[in-house]
Amino acid sequence: MPTDSPAPVIPVRDISGSAPPKPPRAVTPRIQRAIWNEPRVRRWWLLAIAIFVLFTAFSIDRVMARNAEIALIQHGLVVKATLAGADNRNTGQAVNSSDIVHLLLNFPGAAPEQVTGSLTYASVVGKTLTLRVDPADHNHWTDRTDPPPLLDSLFVGLLVSPLVPLLLVMSWLSMRAMRTVWQTGSAVPAVVSERHQSPIAPMSYAARCSLQNHRDQKIFTVYSPRIGYGLATGDLIWVIVPVRTGPPLAALWIGETDQGSSGAGTGSVPA
């Protein structure tokens, strides 16, 4: 909402140092590493790694569970069991794999032993079932006669696995866009209007800036490392602005400027 009050004045602390080299700028191995670590690039490949690790852990867990069930099917005791009950189910009512059931194991010459768990196949309360029971732990049992297909065991993980290459592609596209900005963009001084810790890069700052002495005072965000003397509201920094479209890049992140002293070049600009 427009007002008649003047815009607040922010004191400028020039920490920009010397300007970055003119385009086309070289992409050295150090510059390439810095671009890969830029938070807007890093978030994609970190997500890809996280999903890959979760998928790997899930797959290992499912394969181990499947192997344990195979061993139970092949070497477990074959025992007749009575489906004595289930949660919210009475005699004669159907139960499915989502119900917790109570079973009475009928060992020859011994009193029935109660165990609980979930069935693989639908059944009816009161029915006699054939189970495979672990001799060392009667609570470890299965009503399967054949091992579950491996693809069935990994189904949930396979649903999310395509996200890994997709996120890697997004990371590569973001990296390529940032590299293009660095190579061809214009180096322009910008004033920091707000700075906060970045949630996607906790060791960095997300700085909201506007171009200094430029008619376009649009606010944009760049990321900066936590430089020794800090980054504060009113600081003047170099940013690389793309020729066409895309996010600006802080030269501080790339590290291609000789940073000035914290007291250099003080002045003021409208917020």
VOGU-3710 file (C-alpha; in Angstrom, 3 decimals, decimal comma):
1> mptdspapvi> 0,000/0,000/0,000  1,616/3,330/-1,011  2,339/5,851/1,746  3,660/9,411/1,919  6,405/8,496/4,381  9,964/8,432/2,989  11,721/5,132/2,481  13,993/4,189/5,399  17,682/4,792/4,832  20,076/1,887/5,334
11> pvrdisgsap> 23,734/2,733/6,072  25,996/1,002/3,541  29,099/-0,889/4,601  31,155/-1,674/1,510  32,552/-5,201/1,800  32,349/-5,845/-1,926  36,075/-5,569/-2,635  37,275/-5,647/-6,237  34,822/-6,532/-8,975  34,732/-10,065/-10,382
21> pkppravtpr> 36,484/-10,531/-13,738  34,610/-9,479/-16,859  32,735/-12,087/-18,860  33,314/-14,580/-20,269  34,649/-15,840/-16,941  36,625/-19,054/-16,659  35,145/-22,036/-14,830  38,069/-23,427/-12,888  37,809/-26,621/-10,814  37,417/-24,466/-7,679
31> iqraiwnepr> 34,630/-22,439/-9,284  32,918/-25,658/-10,385  33,050/-27,018/-6,819  31,623/-23,759/-5,481  28,743/-23,907/-7,972  27,962/-27,525/-7,071  27,845/-26,459/-3,410  25,625/-23,421/-4,019  22,476/-24,112/-1,925  20,085/-23,927/-4,890
41> vrrwwllaia> 22,142/-26,659/-6,579  23,108/-28,574/-3,462  19,531/-29,138/-2,272  18,769/-31,333/-5,296  21,719/-33,684/-5,039  21,445/-33,858/-1,247  17,801/-34,921/-1,624  18,874/-37,517/-4,196  21,497/-38,916/-1,808  19,019/-38,962/1,103
51> ifvlftafsi> 16,383/-40,823/-0,923  19,000/-43,258/-2,251  20,216/-43,997/1,293  16,634/-44,518/2,512  15,850/-46,744/-0,472  19,002/-48,793/0,145  18,228/-49,206/3,853  14,612/-50,135/3,075  15,718/-52,664/0,437  18,221/-54,293/2,776
61> drvmarnaei> 15,574/-54,552/5,501  13,004/-56,080/3,116  15,504/-58,563/1,656  16,583/-59,659/5,139  12,940/-60,063/6,211  12,218/-62,070/3,062  15,234/-64,319/3,656  14,111/-64,899/7,249  10,660/-65,893/6,010  12,164/-68,248/3,427
71> aliqhglvvk> 14,197/-69,918/6,189  11,023/-70,216/8,290  9,085/-71,796/5,427  11,879/-74,270/4,701  12,954/-75,179/8,222  10,139/-74,160/10,580  7,913/-76,572/12,491  4,662/-77,369/10,687  1,977/-76,738/13,307  -1,829/-76,715/13,197
81> atlagadnrn> -3,268/-73,578/14,750  -6,778/-72,418/15,531  -7,699/-68,848/14,632  -9,160/-68,052/18,047  -10,029/-64,409/17,473  -9,167/-61,053/16,008  -9,705/-57,408/16,885  -13,412/-56,586/16,485  -14,090/-59,959/14,870  -16,321/-62,773/16,156
91> tgqavnssdi> -16,451/-66,468/15,287  -17,272/-66,960/11,625  -16,298/-63,453/10,599  -13,605/-62,851/8,012  -10,179/-61,420/8,857  -7,575/-59,995/6,511  -3,893/-59,091/6,585  -4,509/-55,771/8,350  -6,112/-57,444/11,421  -4,213/-58,537/14,523
101> vhlllnfpga> -5,184/-62,138/15,117  -4,900/-64,492/18,116  -3,882/-68,054/17,320  -3,763/-71,203/19,427  -0,815/-73,413/18,465  -1,680/-77,088/18,874  1,537/-78,949/19,690  1,109/-82,733/20,146  0,962/-83,697/23,821  1,007/-80,095/25,031
111> apeqvtgslt> -1,510/-77,440/26,006  -2,430/-74,958/23,266  -0,093/-71,979/23,140  -1,415/-68,538/22,180  0,471/-66,251/19,795  -0,526/-63,062/18,018  0,337/-61,504/14,690  -1,008/-60,831/11,206  -1,964/-63,310/8,536  -0,759/-63,125/4,962
121> yasvvgktlt> -3,966/-64,566/3,578  -7,575/-63,802/4,474  -9,258/-66,306/6,750  -12,215/-66,766/9,147  -12,294/-66,720/12,939  -12,523/-70,328/14,186  -10,731/-71,860/11,216  -7,771/-74,224/11,606  -4,644/-73,066/9,805  -1,274/-74,592/8,998
131> lrvdpadhnh> 1,648/-72,482/10,179  5,424/-72,672/9,986  6,803/-71,859/13,444  10,342/-71,029/14,550  11,360/-73,797/17,018  13,355/-71,288/19,088  10,674/-68,581/19,160  7,033/-69,578/18,700  6,057/-65,913/18,253  7,951/-66,006/14,956
141> wtdrtdpppl> 5,621/-67,757/12,529  4,157/-67,499/9,055  1,114/-68,835/7,245  2,922/-68,636/3,910  3,777/-71,774/1,962  5,831/-69,934/-0,670  8,201/-66,993/-0,192  6,915/-63,575/-1,258  8,152/-62,389/-4,676  11,164/-60,136/-4,376
151> ldslfvgllv> 9,468/-57,377/-6,390  6,521/-57,419/-3,979  8,892/-56,976/-1,043  10,571/-54,000/-2,701  7,439/-52,484/-4,250  7,173/-49,411/-1,995  10,855/-48,617/-2,414  10,686/-49,048/-6,168  7,855/-46,510/-6,314  10,123/-43,738/-4,998
161> splvplllvm> 13,397/-44,877/-6,617  12,754/-42,897/-9,872  13,028/-39,730/-7,767  16,794/-40,270/-7,478  17,664/-39,789/-11,183  15,020/-37,051/-11,448  16,603/-35,097/-8,591  20,073/-35,615/-10,081  18,829/-34,182/-13,367  17,381/-31,191/-11,496
171> swlsmramrt> 20,739/-30,755/-9,763  22,597/-30,840/-13,078  20,188/-28,349/-14,673  20,557/-25,975/-11,708  24,337/-26,323/-11,838  24,387/-25,576/-15,555  22,180/-22,489/-15,050  24,426/-21,195/-12,247  27,547/-21,830/-14,329  26,035/-19,859/-17,212
181> vwqtgsavpa> 25,258/-16,975/-14,848  28,865/-16,981/-13,632  30,344/-17,126/-17,126  28,147/-14,547/-18,880  26,331/-12,484/-16,222  26,966/-8,864/-15,341  28,750/-8,041/-12,088  26,663/-5,441/-10,226  26,937/-4,099/-6,641  23,932/-4,895/-4,471
191> vvserhqspi> 22,837/-3,786/-1,016  21,808/-6,365/1,571  18,384/-5,487/2,991  17,954/-8,599/5,126  20,081/-11,567/6,102  19,157/-14,811/7,816  20,506/-18,301/8,212  19,614/-20,521/5,292  17,504/-23,601/6,184  18,891/-25,479/3,151
201> apmsyaarcs> 22,476/-24,479/3,968  22,894/-23,953/7,733  26,507/-22,817/7,359  25,500/-20,076/4,910  23,473/-16,881/4,826  20,451/-16,221/2,633  20,713/-12,517/1,844  17,833/-10,499/0,401  19,318/-7,780/-1,772  18,515/-5,045/-4,259
211> lqnhrdqkif> 20,818/-3,579/-6,897  22,602/-0,394/-5,844  21,845/2,786/-7,818  19,609/0,900/-10,213  16,072/1,783/-11,221  15,017/-1,851/-10,796  14,796/-2,192/-7,014  13,354/-5,698/-7,120  14,321/-7,749/-4,070  16,083/-11,052/-4,761
221> tvysprigyg> 17,886/-13,668/-2,672  21,474/-14,803/-2,971  23,485/-17,155/-0,779  26,743/-16,239/0,899  29,232/-18,135/3,052  29,602/-17,035/6,647  32,532/-14,711/6,048  34,682/-13,844/9,043  33,336/-10,358/9,708  29,734/-11,374/9,073
231> latgdliwvi> 27,155/-10,187/6,602  24,674/-7,596/7,822  21,866/-5,347/6,646  23,327/-2,513/4,576  26,401/-4,393/3,368  27,406/-3,815/-0,230  28,340/-6,984/-2,124  28,952/-8,007/-5,721  26,306/-10,157/-7,404  26,386/-11,739/-10,847
241> vpvrtgppla> 23,124/-10,965/-12,641  22,040/-13,288/-15,481  21,833/-11,901/-19,001  18,279/-13,158/-19,508  16,473/-14,997/-16,719  17,532/-16,916/-13,677  18,645/-16,335/-10,106  21,560/-13,970/-9,386  24,716/-15,417/-7,887  26,702/-13,874/-5,026
251> alwigetdqg> 30,361/-13,368/-5,925  31,127/-13,959/-2,229  29,878/-17,512/-2,671  32,166/-18,104/-5,632  35,012/-16,403/-3,758  36,274/-14,491/-6,788  36,567/-11,065/-5,134  39,108/-9,623/-2,735  36,795/-8,741/0,134  37,224/-5,253/1,488
261> ssgagtgsvp> 37,427/-4,252/5,102  34,281/-3,986/7,146  34,616/-0,234/7,472  35,323/0,638/3,851  33,092/2,762/1,681  30,336/3,659/4,071  27,328/5,572/2,770  23,599/5,169/2,569  20,917/4,066/0,144  17,125/3,892/0,361
271> a> 15,859/0,554/1,673
//
